[in-house]
Amino acid sequence: MSSFLSLDEARLVLSAMPDPVFILTRSGRYGAVYGGTDERYYHDGSSLVGMRISDVIKEGKAQWFLEQIEAALGDRRLHINEYTLSGSDVKGLNDAGPSELIWFEGRVQALTFLVDGEEAVLWVASNITARKELESRLRALSETDPLTGLFNRRRLLHALEVQRHHLTRYGRPAVVLIFDIDHFKRINDELGHQAGDDALIKVADVCRSTLRVTDVVARIGGDEFVVLMPETSMVQAEPIAHRLRQTLVEQLHKMLGPRLASVVDATVSGGFSELQADDLRAEDVFARADAALYEAKRGGRNRVLPYVSSRG
């Protein structure tokens, strides 16, 4: 009994593959399409045979596919890439196609023979959307404060590193504001921890609705919050910080009601400092903003102050 498959049997094996297998020529023509039997993710692609990628995919994305084919033919090694497709990438779908991105892993290998006179590659496309969505959820969990939905310290430190690079390389300023709720312990002690949680959630909601979309807001512990304001100088940050404090106090008082607000004195204090080129760690700008925050506390609370250097 022969251990080799016949040509027809080999075609049947390819046709039974769950993921689609494309034979694509250097010019982007579909020489053959096999597999794609997993109907959860794929449709019959046999109608593509004889067409070109540019007949099916819009120009920018089609060019990307041609570049991957060229790269695989150039070095004859296996190329693995991840890419997305949506309804807007496919010609003729208009609004009929899926609006969400579908992620694929492509494994591209040059073939050792010509297809209709052209060099060609084998392209196996695997739908990895579920994996990408799981990765996104896990990343969000690792970077998000579970109570407020704001970023946590880890994500804030990453954003600060990006801004420090922008400052040292391009001279673009950024300001860090640190603030907390005055007498927050009284809210927990006199009204209960649920009231304290509600106050923290209210702070997060106000930040999301009040601050700019480019600002990065994080809760870094307890009732302490940090706002990173990219492309912002100290002069520009001051009215933003004062407006935020005023809105926070108004909304906290509204949430608690006049009687309870007077009992716990729910106000907000903060301090802010500009990121400096010689800051080696995030803690450097945090320390300056913290110093301004404590100056606000010593001055009677319910205020936001800029950091003022004591040198000179």
N, C-alpha and C positions, 0 to 999 in steps of 0.2 A: 504493500500500500504506500503510495507516494506521500511524503511529508510536506509537499508543496501544494499551495492552493492554485487552482486554475485561474485564468484571468477573470472569468465570470464570477468565481467564488470570491476573489479579491474585491471585485466591484460590490458584491453583496455585503461583504464585511464593512467596506467604507460606507455604503448606503445605510447600514444599521447603526452607525455611530450616533450617540445622543446629541453631540455637538456638531454643527455644520462644518464641513471641510470644503474649502474653495481652492481651485486651481486658478491662479491669477498670473497673467503674463506681464512682462515688463511694461507694456503699454497700458496695462490696467484692464485687459479684457478677461471676462470670466470664461475660462476654458472648460471648466466642469464644476459641478456642485454636488456634493455627497452629504449624507447624514442629516443631522438636524431633526432626529426623530423624537426628541423630547418636546412634545407639543405644549408644555407649560411655557416655554420660552421662544420657540421658533416656528416660523411658517415655512411652507414649501418654497425652496429657492430655485427650483429647476428652471423657472422662466428667465433667470438671469443669464443662463448660458448663451454666449454669443454677444452679450451686451458689454459695455465698458462701465467701469466704476463711475466715470463722469456722466453716464446716462442715468445713473440711479442716485448718486450722492451729489450734493451741491458743491460748488467749486472749491471753497476753502478746505472742507473736509476731504474731498476727493483727492486734492493735491497731497494731503497728509498721507493717505493710503499709498499713493504712488511713491512717496519718499520712503516709506517703510519697505516697500517691495524693492526699491533700488538699493537700499542699505543691505537687505538680506542677500540680494544677488551680488553685491559688492564684495562681501567677506565670506559668503557661503556658510556662515554660522547660524545657529538657531537664534532668532530674535524673539523676545517676549516683551509685549507692551500692553498697557492698559489704556483704554480709550472709551469715549462715550458716543452714543448716538441717540438722537431724539427725532420726533416727527419733523422738526424744522430743518433737520439735516438731509432729509430724503425728498427728492423731487416728486412733485405731484400729490403729496399727502395733504398739503395745506393744513387745515385744522382737524383733519380726520385722524392723524396719527397721534401717538402718545405724547403728552406735553412734558412728562417727566423724563429725566435722563436715564438711559439704560447703559449700564457698564459692561464692557467686554474685556476679556483677556485674549489677546491674539498671539498665537505661536506661529512664527513665520520661518519656513525653511526653504532654501533654494533647492530646486530639483536638478537632477543630473542629466536631464534630457530636455529637448525642445518640445514646445507645444505649439503646433501650427507654425513652426518656423521661428518661434520666439523663446527666449529664456523665460522661465516661469518659477513661481513659488507655490508651495503648499501653505495655506493659511487656515489654521484651526481657530474658530472663534467660540469662546466659552462665555456664557452669560454669568457675570459675577456681581450682579446688582445686589442680591441679598447679602453677599459678603461685604460689599461696600457700605450698605446701609447699616449693618452691624458694626463695622469699624467706625462709622460716623457716630453712632449712638454711644459706643464705648469711649470715643474721644471726647464727646460732649460730657459724659459722666465724669471723666477724669479732669475736665477743665471747668466744671460748673458747680456752683454752690447749690446744694440740693434744696435748701429752703427758699431762696429768693430767685433762683434761676440766673443770677448774675455770674460773671466769671469768678473763678477762685484765684488764689495767690499764684498758682502755677501758671495759669494762662496770662495773668497780669505781668509776671516776670518776663514771659516770652515777648509780650507786646512792648515792654520797656526796652528789651534788647534791640528790637527792630527800630524803635525811635532813637536809641542811642547811636545806632549805625547811621540813621538818616541825619542826625545832628553832626557827627564827626565827619561824614563824607560830603554832605550837601549843605550843612549849616542850617538845617530846618529845626526850629525850636519846638519844645514840648513842655507842658506844665503838668505837675502831679498835685492833685488836691486830695487831702486826707480829711475826713470828717466823721463825727460820731454823734449819737443822740445824747444830749446832756441828761444826767440823772437816769440813764436807762435802767439801772438796777431797781429804781423805785417802781418802774412799770411792772417788772417781773414780781417784785416783792408785794406790791399793793394791789395789783390788778390781775396777777397770774401770768404764767409763762405763755399762755396762748395769746394774751394781749401783747406780750413782748414780741412773739413771732409775727403777729399781725402788723406791728409797728415796723419791723424789719422788711416785711413784704411790701408795705406801703412805701417805704423809702426806695426800694427797688423799682416799684411802679412809677414813682415820680421821676426817678433818674432816667428811666427809659423814655418817658413822655416829654421830659424837659430838655435833656442834653442832646447834642448833635449825634448823628448816626456815626460819625467818625470817632467819637469819644469811646474810650474803653472803661467800663465800670465794673468794679470787682468788690466783693465782700471778702475781707481777709481775716475775719474772726470777730466773734461777738457782735457788737454794734458798730464796728469800724469798717468804713468803706473808703475806697480809693477810686478817683477818677483820673485817667490819663487823657490829656487833651493834646492830640498831635497838632502840628502846624500852628501852635498858639504861643504867644509871648505872655509875660506877666501882665502887661497892660491889657491885653485882650482877655486874659483869664479872669481878671478881677470882677467885671460885671457878671460874667457867667457864674462864678462862684457865689456872689451875693444873691443873684436871682434864684439859684438853686436852693440856697439856705432858706430864703424867704418862702419859697414854694413848699419846701419840706415842712417847715414849721406850720404853715397854714393847713397843710393836708393832715399832719399828725394831730393837730388840734381838732380838725373836722372829724377825724376818725374816732378820737377819744370822747369828743363832746366837751362843752365848756367846763362842766363840773370836774370831770376826770382830768382834763388837761391842766387845770389849775392845781389839782392835787399832786400830780407827778411832774409838773413844769417841763413838758416835753418840748425842748428847744434843741437847736443844732449848733455845734461849733466846728470850725475847720481851719486848716492852714494849707497854704500851697507854695510850691517852689518850682523854679524852672530847672529842667534837666540841663546839666553842664557837661561839656566835652570831657572833662577830666574825672567824671564819675566812673569809678571802676566797677561798682556794684549797684544794684537797685537800692540797697540799703542807704546809700549816700544821699540820694534825693529824698528817700523816705524820711531820713533823719532830719533833713531841713524842713520838710513839710510838717513833720511831727513837732518840731520846735515851735513852729508858727501856731500849730493847733494848741499846744499847751500854753502859749502866750495868750491865745484867745480865751482859754479856760481861766487863766489867772486874771484876765481883764474883765471878768464877769459873765463869761459864756454868751451863747446866742449871738455869735459873730464869726466872721471868717477873715483871717489875716494873712497877708503875704509874708514870706520869710524875708527877714532883713538881717544881713550879715553883721556880726558884731566886730568884724575886723576893720581896722583903720579908724 
